[in-house]
Structure formats: C-alpha cells, structure tokens
C-alpha cells in the first residue's frame, strides 16, 4: 500500500521501506549513504559503530529489497570485534560512488583513503593513504561524486575544500577554504553533480547548500541555520534530479527538504515509513515480536525520519533517504508538479 504526501508545487509519493537492523545477511547496520547501480542494484554503505565493527560493510540489494551480497567488511570474519586495516576493509567509511564502468569507490575518513571494488565486490585497488593539506592530500574525506567524464570530485571535509581527481587518483584541481563567505566552507559533507556538470555541496557547519560550476566558480547558495522552511540544522547530503530539483538531507531537523533549481523552497518531508519486506520476514519468523510491537508505546513515531544522513535520486525519479539510527532506507517517487494549497 502506498500513501501520498501533498505539497506545494509538486507531489512526492511514498513507495516503500528497505532494510532492518542486522550485522549479517539481509539488513543494514547504520546505513549512512548509498549509490544506485545498474539493474536496480543499490550499494548501501553501512558504517556500524565502534562497538560492532563487523557490521561495517557495503550491502548490495535491489530496489525491490532482494538481497544480493556484501563486501568490504570492517573485520575479516565474524570473529574478533576489532578493526581490520587491511586492503579491501573499512573502518569509518563515509561515502560510496560508482563510475561509468560500475566500479564501486568507497572513501574512509579514518584511513584517509579511497578503496575501489568491482560491482561484484572484488577488491581492485586503492588510492594510497595521503593525509595532509597539500594538493591531492586529504583530511577526513566525506563525500564523492563522478562527473560525465569520470572525474571524481571529493569533499575534503577538515581541509574545508573540494578536490577534483581522475578516477585513478591523479590530482587535477581544488577550491575552497575555511570560512562562511561565498565559496568558503565549514566542514562540508555531501556532494552531487547535475546533468550540466554543476557541483552542489552540503556545507555542513554553515547550514547551507552551495552550487559551483565544474571549475569551482561559485554560482549560488541557499539556506541558513534554523528549523523553519528553507533552513537547515547540519545538512549532510544533497541530490539533484534531471529536472534540476534539489533534495537535501536535513540531518538534525529529522527531515528532508526540496528546492527548485533556483534554490527556492518547495516542500519538506518528515517520513512515512512502513515495515519493510525484510522486517516482515523477521517478524513472521518470530511471532512473539508482533505482539511486542502491538504493546509498544509511541510506535507512531516509527514512520518518521530520524537523522537522515544520505539522499539520492535516480533517473526514474525515485528518491532514497538513508536513516542510520533506524537501519533503513525510505523510498519515494516524484510526481508531476501540482498546487495543493496551504499545508496544515
């Protein structure tokens, strides 16, 4: 069953929820970001926690919630609860991106490195660790996006800048510095690139979105600190669809917001989640859990977003919202523009 949320200027339709809390097999452990691949595949980045590093991994499933596989675990096996620093493993991953050959790139802010995998999860190589402030060096990388030419734009968070590389890791250019002026950043986080090659950055501590051309020339900004419409409280990610509509994960406001191509506010969403297919499978296998849910108080809040950290949109106008604390992804569809009148 689907429900519809009416909004001014456009309509978002809730589709379904993907995920359940699991360290292994079908499920996620603190999914913070995802990338869409071919054949409806989803590469979901699970960050887990210091206490359960074995849950750190890339979980692969389809949009219809069919489990495929898992790779790049935080530990080699299900054994000791300690980090694995070997090639092909993750510690504190922050972002996943896919190149034109469907290879999967994962950046890790603890290791300050980029790891590369095939679409099946085979480790292909890495950019050597390059911690620092110089050209091509990084300090806690947090976001990545490929342009149409397979150049990789990397958010270098604690260096407060954006760097551009070839897919093989050759440094090309950079822009930005710490500050609050146009083209300056304060711990930037998420990134996306539109069909024209323009770059959008979630400027995390400045509570705004900035837009640049592919050479780093400042084009526009929108947003300010707060909880009103069009304001942000630590935006973590940004996505742009083929029509130029901009979607923002408004992390500490527990919502997503939608803007037109000029950065004007269109709507916000607070979540409409239902129990996922994986969740129902687990509940059906443990019948007593259904009873516990019926007796639980405050279950109406379960549908709402809780600290959404990642947002993505595909070429079918499906919007994917990652919620780490709830171990799930909510999926929506963008409908044709409408006028729904004032929201109550």
C-alpha positions in Angstrom: 0.0 0.0 0.0 1.3 3.5 -0.8 0.3 6.8 0.7 0.7 10.3 -0.8 2.0 13.4 0.7 0.6 16.6 -0.9 3.0 19.5 -1.1 3.0 22.9 -2.8 4.3 22.8 -6.4 5.0 19.1 -6.5 3.9 15.8 -5.2 6.0 13.1 -3.5 4.6 9.6 -3.2 5.9 7.2 -0.6 6.7 3.9 -2.1 8.3 1.5 0.4 10.9 1.0 3.0 14.1 -1.2 2.6 16.1 -2.7 5.5 16.1 -4.0 9.0 18.8 -3.9 11.7 21.3 -6.8 11.0 25.0 -7.3 11.3 25.0 -10.0 8.7 22.8 -11.1 5.8 19.7 -9.2 4.6 19.7 -5.9 6.5 21.8 -2.9 7.4 23.8 -1.6 10.3 23.6 2.2 10.4 23.3 2.9 6.7 24.6 6.4 6.1 24.8 6.7 2.3 24.1 4.7 -0.9 24.7 4.7 -4.6 22.5 3.3 -7.4 24.0 0.9 -9.9 22.7 -0.9 -13.0 19.8 -3.4 -12.9 18.2 -1.7 -9.9 21.1 -2.5 -7.7 21.8 -0.5 -4.6 25.2 -0.3 -2.9 24.4 0.7 0.7 27.2 2.0 2.9 26.8 0.6 6.5 29.0 2.4 9.0 28.0 0.5 12.1 29.8 1.6 15.3 33.0 1.2 17.3 31.3 -1.5 19.4 30.3 -3.6 16.4 32.8 -3.0 13.6 31.8 -6.3 11.9 28.6 -4.5 10.8 30.6 -2.0 8.7 30.3 -3.1 5.1 28.8 -2.5 1.7 25.4 -4.2 1.5 24.1 -4.9 -2.0 20.4 -5.3 -2.7 17.8 -4.4 -5.3 15.3 -1.6 -5.0 12.7 -4.3 -4.5 14.6 -5.5 -1.4 16.2 -8.6 -2.9 19.4 -9.4 -1.0 22.4 -9.8 -3.3 25.7 -9.9 -1.3 28.0 -8.0 1.0 31.6 -6.9 0.8 34.3 -4.6 2.3 33.6 -5.6 5.9 35.1 -3.9 8.9 36.5 -7.2 10.1 37.7 -10.1 8.1 35.2 -12.6 9.6 32.5 -12.7 12.2 35.1 -13.2 14.9 37.0 -10.7 17.0 35.4 -7.3 17.4 38.3 -5.3 16.2 39.1 -3.2 13.2 40.7 -4.6 10.1 43.0 -2.1 8.4 43.9 -4.4 5.5 43.3 -3.6 1.9 39.6 -4.0 1.0 38.3 -3.4 4.5 36.7 -0.3 6.0 36.9 1.5 9.4 35.0 4.7 9.3 33.5 4.9 5.7 31.7 8.0 4.7 30.6 7.7 1.1 30.2 5.4 -1.9 30.2 6.3 -5.6 30.0 4.4 -8.9 32.0 5.2 -12.0 30.9 4.6 -15.6 32.2 1.1 -15.6 30.1 0.3 -12.5 33.2 0.1 -10.2 32.4 1.0 -6.6 34.5 3.6 -4.9 34.4 4.0 -1.1 36.1 6.7 0.9 37.1 6.2 4.5 37.7 9.2 6.8 39.7 7.2 9.4 42.1 5.7 6.8 42.1 8.8 4.5 41.9 6.5 1.5 39.7 5.6 -1.4 39.1 1.9 -2.0 37.9 0.5 -5.3 35.8 -2.6 -5.9 34.2 -4.3 -8.9 30.4 -4.3 -9.0 30.6 -7.9 -7.6 32.6 -6.7 -4.6 36.1 -7.8 -5.7 38.8 -5.5 -4.3 40.5 -3.8 -7.3 42.9 -1.4 -5.6 43.1 1.8 -3.6 44.5 5.3 -3.7 47.4 5.3 -1.3 46.8 7.0 2.1 47.5 10.7 1.6 46.7 12.5 4.8 47.6 16.2 4.8 46.8 19.7 3.5 48.7 19.7 0.2 47.3 19.2 -3.3 45.9 15.7 -3.5 46.1 15.2 0.2 43.0 14.8 2.4 41.8 15.2 5.9 38.6 13.2 6.7 37.1 12.9 3.2 33.3 12.8 3.4 31.7 12.8 0.0 32.3 11.8 -3.6 30.6 12.2 -7.0 31.7 11.4 -10.5 31.0 13.7 -13.5 30.2 12.6 -17.0 33.9 12.3 -17.8 34.6 10.0 -14.8 36.4 12.7 -12.9 36.0 12.3 -9.2 35.0 15.3 -7.0 36.0 14.7 -3.4 34.7 16.6 -0.3 37.9 17.1 1.8 35.9 17.9 5.0 38.5 19.0 7.6 40.5 20.8 4.9 37.3 22.7 4.1 37.6 22.3 0.4 36.7 20.3 -2.7 39.3 18.5 -4.8 39.0 17.1 -8.3 40.8 13.9 -9.4 40.9 11.5 -12.3 39.3 8.1 -11.5 42.9 6.8 -10.9 43.6 9.4 -8.2 45.6 12.0 -10.2 45.1 15.4 -8.7 43.5 18.0 -11.1 42.3 21.0 -9.1 40.8 22.3 -5.9 38.8 25.1 -4.5 37.5 26.4 -1.2 38.9 27.3 2.2 37.6 27.6 5.8 35.0 30.4 6.3 31.4 31.4 5.7 31.8 33.6 2.6 30.8 32.6 -0.9 32.9 29.6 -2.0 34.1 29.0 1.5 33.2 26.0 3.7 33.0 24.9 7.3 33.3 21.1 7.3 31.4 20.3 4.1 29.9 16.9 3.8 27.7 15.7 0.9 28.0 16.3 -2.8 26.2 15.8 -6.1 26.7 16.8 -9.7 23.8 17.7 -12.1 23.4 16.9 -15.8 25.2 20.2 -16.7 28.3 19.3 -14.6 27.5 21.8 -11.8 28.6 20.8 -8.3 26.3 21.0 -5.2 27.9 20.9 -1.8 26.2 20.4 1.6 28.1 22.9 3.6 27.5 21.2 7.0 28.5 23.6 9.7 27.5 26.7 7.6 24.0 25.2 7.3 23.6 25.8 3.6 23.9 24.4 0.1 26.4 25.9 -2.3 26.5 25.5 -6.1 29.6 25.7 -8.4 30.4 25.1 -12.0 32.8 22.2 -12.7 35.8 24.6 -12.4 34.8 25.6 -8.9 33.3 29.0 -9.8 30.7 30.0 -7.2 27.2 30.2 -8.7 24.7 30.4 -5.8 23.9 29.4 -2.3 20.7 29.0 -0.2 19.8 28.1 3.4 20.6 29.3 6.9 20.6 28.0 10.4 17.3 27.1 12.0 14.2 24.8 11.7 11.9 26.9 9.5 11.2 26.1 5.9 14.4 26.5 3.9 16.6 26.5 7.0 18.9 23.7 8.0 20.5 22.1 11.0 23.6 20.4 9.7 22.7 19.3 6.2 24.6 16.1 5.4 23.8 15.3 1.8 22.3 16.8 -1.4 21.0 15.2 -4.6 19.8 16.8 -7.8 17.4 15.1 -10.3 17.4 15.5 -14.1 14.9 18.4 -13.9 17.2 20.4 -11.5 15.1 19.8 -8.4 17.4 19.7 -5.3 16.9 17.4 -2.4 18.6 17.9 0.9 19.0 15.6 3.9 18.4 18.0 6.9 20.1 15.8 9.5 19.4 17.3 12.9 16.0 18.6 11.9 15.0 15.0 11.1 13.6 15.8 7.7 14.3 16.2 4.0 13.7 19.4 2.1 13.1 20.0 -1.6 14.1 23.1 -3.6 13.7 24.2 -7.2 16.7 24.9 -9.5 17.0 28.4 -8.2 17.2 27.3 -4.5 13.7 28.3 -3.6 11.9 26.2 -1.0 9.3 23.8 -2.4 8.5 21.4 0.4 9.7 19.2 3.3 9.0 15.7 4.3 9.2 14.1 7.8 8.8 10.4 6.8 6.1 7.9 6.1 7.9 4.6 6.6 6.1 1.2 6.9 7.6 -2.1 7.9 9.9 -3.4 5.2 9.7 -6.8 3.5 12.8 -7.9 5.4 11.3 -6.6 8.6 8.1 -8.6 8.0 10.1 -11.7 7.3 11.8 -11.4 10.6 8.6 -10.7 12.5 6.8 -13.6 10.8 9.7 -15.9 11.9 9.4 -14.6 15.5 5.7 -14.4 16.1 6.1 -13.0 19.6 7.7 -9.9 18.2 4.4 -8.9 16.5 2.7 -9.0 19.9 5.5 -6.9 21.4 5.0 -4.3 18.6 1.3 -4.1 19.4 2.0 -3.4 23.1 4.8 -0.9 22.3 4.1 2.8 23.1 5.0 5.6 20.7 5.1 3.3 17.7 3.5 6.0 15.6 6.9 7.8 15.6 8.5 4.8 13.8 7.4 6.2 10.4 9.3 9.5 10.9 12.8 10.2 9.7 15.5 10.1 12.4 18.7 11.8 11.5 18.6 11.2 7.7 22.2 11.3 6.5 22.1 10.3 2.9 19.9 11.2 0.0 20.0 10.0 -3.6 17.8 10.3 -6.7 17.8 8.0 -9.8 16.8 8.5 -13.4 13.3 7.1 -12.6 12.7 10.0 -10.2 12.9 7.7 -7.2 14.3 9.4 -4.0 16.2 7.3 -1.5 16.7 8.5 2.1 19.2 6.7 4.4 18.4 6.7 8.1 21.3 5.3 10.1 19.6 5.1 13.5 16.6 3.2 12.1 18.7 0.9 9.9 16.6 1.6 6.8 16.1 3.5 3.6 12.8 5.1 2.7 11.9 5.3 -1.0 9.7 8.0 -2.6 8.6 8.9 -6.1 8.5 12.4 -7.5 5.1 13.2 -9.1 4.2 15.9 -11.6 4.1 19.5 -10.3 0.8 20.4 -8.6 -0.6 23.0 -6.3 -2.0 21.5 -3.1 -2.9 24.7 -1.3 -1.7 25.6 2.2 -0.2 22.8 4.3 -1.9 22.4 7.7 
